Amino acid sequence: MALKIDTDVGRFRQIVRGKVRDELRKFMKRGQMIARKGKNIVSIPLPRIDIPRFVHSPGGRKHVGQGEGEPGQVLGPAGGQPGQGGGEAGNLPGEHALEVEMTLEELAEIMGEELGLPRIQPKGKKNVDSWHGRYTGISTAGPESLRHFKRTFRQALKRQIASGSYDPGNPVVIPIREDKRYRTFRRIPEPAANAVILYVMDVSGSMGDEQKEIVRIASFWIDTWLRSQYRGLESVYVIHDAKAKEVDRETFFRTRESGGTVISSAYRVVQDVIRKRFPPEDWNLYLFQFSDGDNWSRGDTEECLRILREELLDGLNLFAYGQVESPYGSGQFLHDLEGAFGDDERVVLATIEGKEEIPDAIRAFLSTGR
């Protein structure tokens, strides 16, 4: 019975994984999953999942293949179809969403498969390749130390019953070579390096709640993927208008200022954080910047390009800039970055006009394998 339950649970989880994979792009545009996130578990709302099954004569009504029928006769439950309005009160249940729990590791695996993301190749002296083993299935060949005795016995019993050699009065089961079953073992890479994500966001008056929601959703998926690639992952949050400062995560997504925009102030705070806490020789550094593309002057933009070129990029695994479209932003900063670093593989630029483009931006950011 326990084995039957394990099989059913495994089958159900495969169905859930398939459903999540099919709906992944929809999930990546929504913020509901973030609210249901625990430390290592996320709760995912899915439409009701019906597993096909035989039903014997429900309610005694006649259906296809039972009794006489007339051309054009509608076949279906009395009372109308579920979910359709109109008419009198029905007696059928409505559709309900099913919430299933999935580990962030499983979610990252599905995300990587669906978006085609390569495993990251870390850098830094603390990077040590680490592997752990996992038994993933059953094989007909293998070392005796991995023989699965219960599966072997079951196979031998099935063979003897099928051949007629099994005697219930003398229930002796003797496995032969063809009956033996072995656990299969697979080496799985285990994150072993440390990394830090430095998030920078413009919180000036031109960045509204909709733009911040896009950043919040994108950062959830960035965190999910990078956490699956590294043993230790830390996050740093920097906000700026005309001035910049480091804040906690809650403040990062809730702060809204009304001042101007001086992007170089954020880069200087990032420089200071890296110098004091995260030396590039020990850490894998990721800088993700989100803005509507406004900067207060051409002179400050030139200063930003200088800081990136001379002081920041050499220490970063990746610099990703996401330009979140705003009715008040000029969008010029992306063009400036593109002109200065268009051929640099360490720099990835993306335009995010709305939530629908979040998956494409995430793929652009994380598909470099850096």
Secondary structure, DSSP 8 states (H G I E B T S, - for coil): -HHHHHHHHHHHHHHHHHHHHHTHHHHTT-SHHHHTB-SSEEEEEEE----------GGG---TTSS---TT---S-TT--TT---SS---S----EEEEEEEHHHHHHHHHHHHT-------STT---EEEEEEEEEES---GGGB-HHHHHHHHHHHHHHHT---TTS------GGG--EEEEEEEEE--SEEEEEEEEE-STT--HHHHHHHHHHHHHHHHHHHHH-SEEEEEEEEESSSEEEE-HHHHHH----S---HHHHHHHHHHHHHHH--TTT-EEEEEEEE-S--S-HHHHHHHHHHIIIIIGGG-SEEEEEEE--TT---HHHHHHHHHHTT-TTEEEEEE-SGGGHHHHHHHHHTT--
